[in-house]
Amino acid sequence: MPAGDGPEANLINKVCIYGAGAIGGWMGVKLAQAGCALSLVARGGTLAALQQHDLRLQTGDVIASVKVKASADPAALGVQDLVIIAVKAPALAEVANAIAPLIGPDTIVLTAMNGVPWWFFEGFGAQYAGTRLKAVDPDGAIAAAIPSRHIIGCVVHASCSLNSPAFVKNHFGNKLIIGEPSGEKSARVLALAALLEHSGHEVAVSEQIQKDSWYKLWGNMTVNPISAFTGATTDLILGDPLVRDFISKVMLEAKEIGARIGIPIDQQPEDRHAVTLKLGAFKTSMLQDVESGKEVELDALVTVVKELGELTQVPTPFTDALLGLSRLHARVRGLY
């Protein structure tokens, strides 16, 4: 699969997952099964599990296992054709500090993460082009460590969790939306789409990946933090009319922000609620993080929306209330 933009393009063969959690592990197993030389940056219990049991994926009653090269030191893995960053946003600064040995001149960096990415205004939003979002990249260190020319964005529509370290369970969903920040249908993004399809994913190439990121955020920027501080599953959250109304008001603020930066949403909050309710009762990723004692990714999901409201002069009183409550809950538990 060619990774470059010309006929001399390299093959996308060497693939490294940075973030061997649920989503990274799910993608990694499928890519290894498709023939990629897979490596993972991992440490602690995850690294030990990889060395003892390989990387495993449960889909229904079927369990797949693949051998990987794993190390806590990216320098031990070397330059890759494709690096998939699948960490939670709070870990990104640490990733940026260590990722350099994995990136060569033609390396693709695929960001399979929730929330608004640090490269959001790269190649997009004429009025705000090049704007650094302090909520996700406070000092510009992430952008400096991972230049935008390497980036392809990825929006994941799948629910996965960990049975145990390096043992992933895919509950539902198999879709990846990928795209260049500029929206260009480049040779490398088409080649990557072909590889991901070959590995068994449902793939769409987006003409505006920022809009896909924003649309996903529009749903999970509310339900995720509310689940985290209430402990409720999505059906209970949306089943309470007062909570549902509050969520709708937050979403209307975000909808107006999106319209002002050039990514309008042609739905109303109730349309999105109906989609979420069809998924049944499930624990959001942020609730899973709270239950596991992991730091929560509030900044990429909620703080950044407050910042974008200030940038676009959209008042965000309901978003501010959600952020304040979520942040306080997480701080009390040492998770923020």
DAZI-V695678 format. One record per residue. N is the residue number from 1. PSI is psi in radians with two decimals (none if undefined). NEAR is the number of other ideal C-beta (glycine too) atoms within 8 Angstrom. Layout:
# DAZI-V695678
N:PSI:NEAR
N:PSI:NEAR
This chain:
# DAZI-V695678
1:2.02:10
2:2.36:10
3:-0.36:14
4:-2.92:10
5:0.05:6
6:3.10:6
7:-0.33:3
8:0.21:4
9:2.50:13
10:2.89:9
11:2.55:8
12:1.64:14
13:-0.85:10
14:2.00:11
15:2.28:16
16:2.28:15
17:2.10:15
18:1.73:15
19:1.42:14
20:0.87:15
21:-2.62:10
22:-0.90:11
23:-0.78:12
24:-0.72:16
25:-0.71:17
26:-0.86:13
27:-0.66:15
28:-0.79:17
29:-0.78:14
30:-0.66:12
31:-0.67:13
32:-0.70:13
33:-0.47:10
34:-0.03:10
35:0.04:5
36:2.58:13
37:1.79:7
38:2.35:14
39:2.77:14
40:2.44:16
41:2.06:16
42:2.90:12
43:3.06:6
44:-2.39:6
45:-0.57:6
46:-0.76:11
47:-0.75:12
48:-0.71:9
49:-0.69:12
50:-0.68:15
51:-0.48:6
52:-0.72:5
53:0.06:8
54:-2.95:9
55:2.23:17
56:2.62:13
57:2.21:15
58:2.14:13
59:1.89:7
60:-2.20:4
61:0.03:4
62:2.29:6
63:2.15:7
64:2.56:10
65:2.31:9
66:2.54:12
67:2.43:6
68:2.81:12
69:2.09:8
70:2.48:11
71:2.65:12
72:-0.22:6
73:1.92:6
74:-0.53:13
75:-0.44:6
76:-0.23:6
77:-0.47:13
78:-3.13:8
79:2.40:8
80:2.78:14
81:-0.62:12
82:2.23:16
83:2.16:14
84:2.00:15
85:1.97:14
86:0.75:13
87:2.90:12
88:2.63:12
89:-0.65:13
90:-0.36:8
91:-0.07:10
92:-0.64:13
93:-0.70:8
94:-0.68:7
95:-0.83:12
96:-0.60:12
97:-0.38:8
98:-0.11:9
99:-0.30:14
100:-0.76:7
101:-0.28:10
102:-0.26:14
103:2.07:12
104:-3.06:6
105:-0.58:3
106:0.17:9
107:2.33:13
108:2.35:13
109:1.95:12
110:2.11:13
111:1.74:11
112:1.31:12
113:2.73:13
114:2.79:12
115:-3.02:14
116:2.15:14
117:2.82:11
118:-0.41:10
119:0.30:11
120:-0.72:12
121:0.33:11
122:2.12:11
123:0.35:8
124:2.63:12
125:1.30:11
126:-0.76:5
127:-0.50:5
128:0.16:9
129:2.27:10
130:-0.01:6
131:2.25:8
132:2.24:9
133:1.94:13
134:-0.45:7
135:-0.52:11
136:-0.33:15
137:1.30:11
138:-0.73:6
139:0.15:4
140:0.11:8
141:-0.58:11
142:-0.81:12
143:-0.63:12
144:-0.64:7
145:-0.51:9
146:1.48:11
147:2.53:7
148:-0.40:10
149:-0.33:4
150:-0.26:9
151:2.35:13
152:2.27:14
153:2.68:17
154:2.26:13
155:2.16:12
156:2.24:10
157:1.40:8
158:2.63:12
159:2.05:9
160:2.69:12
161:3.01:9
162:2.15:11
163:-0.67:7
164:2.99:6
165:2.29:8
166:0.31:14
167:1.78:13
168:2.52:16
169:2.20:12
170:2.00:13
171:-0.91:8
172:2.83:6
173:2.53:9
174:0.37:7
175:2.41:11
176:2.28:15
177:2.15:13
178:2.75:17
179:2.61:14
180:2.51:13
181:-0.51:14
182:-0.25:7
183:-0.05:11
184:2.42:6
185:1.24:7
186:2.84:8
187:-0.65:10
188:-0.62:13
189:-0.60:14
190:-0.65:10
191:-0.70:13
192:-0.70:16
193:-0.73:11
194:-0.70:9
195:-0.80:14
196:-0.63:12
197:-0.73:10
198:-0.52:8
199:0.01:12
200:0.11:8
201:2.65:11
202:2.16:7
203:2.40:11
204:2.39:8
205:2.11:11
206:2.53:13
207:-0.20:6
208:1.46:10
209:-0.46:15
210:-0.65:12
211:-0.68:9
212:-0.70:13
213:-0.75:14
214:-0.68:13
215:-0.71:9
216:-0.75:11
217:-0.67:14
218:-0.57:13
219:-0.76:11
220:-0.10:11
221:-0.27:13
222:-0.95:11
223:-0.67:13
224:-1.02:13
225:-0.60:17
226:-0.67:14
227:-0.61:16
228:-0.71:15
229:-0.11:11
230:-0.41:7
231:0.15:6
232:2.59:8
233:2.91:10
234:-0.61:15
235:-0.68:9
236:-0.67:9
237:-0.88:15
238:-0.22:13
239:-0.22:6
240:2.03:8
241:-0.60:5
242:-0.73:6
243:-0.73:10
244:-0.70:12
245:-0.70:8
246:-0.80:10
247:-0.76:15
248:-0.68:11
249:-0.68:9
250:-0.76:13
251:-0.61:12
252:-0.59:9
253:-0.81:16
254:-0.63:14
255:-0.73:12
256:-0.69:10
257:-0.83:14
258:-0.74:12
259:-0.63:9
260:-0.38:9
261:0.05:11
262:0.33:7
263:1.23:10
264:2.60:7
265:2.15:10
266:0.54:3
267:2.90:6
268:2.79:5
269:-0.70:11
270:-0.55:7
271:-0.74:8
272:-0.64:12
273:-0.71:12
274:-0.69:8
275:-0.80:9
276:-0.73:11
277:-0.51:10
278:-0.37:6
279:-0.18:9
280:-2.90:7
281:2.02:6
282:2.73:9
283:2.26:7
284:2.88:12
285:-0.59:8
286:-0.64:13
287:-0.70:13
288:-0.68:10
289:-0.77:14
290:-0.80:15
291:-0.44:7
292:0.00:6
293:0.47:6
294:2.64:8
295:2.44:10
296:2.61:14
297:1.00:13
298:-0.64:13
299:-0.72:12
300:-0.30:14
301:-0.59:18
302:-0.86:13
303:-0.70:11
304:-0.53:14
305:-0.70:16
306:-0.76:13
307:-0.73:11
308:-0.55:13
309:-0.75:14
310:-0.69:7
311:-0.67:8
312:0.02:10
313:0.69:6
314:2.09:10
315:2.43:5
316:0.94:11
317:-0.64:7
318:-0.68:10
319:-0.72:14
320:-0.72:9
321:-0.75:8
322:-0.77:14
323:-0.79:13
324:-0.81:8
325:-0.77:10
326:-0.75:15
327:-0.75:10
328:-0.78:8
329:-0.80:10
330:-0.67:15
331:-0.72:9
332:-0.58:6
333:0.11:8
334:0.51:5
335:0.20:11
336:none:8
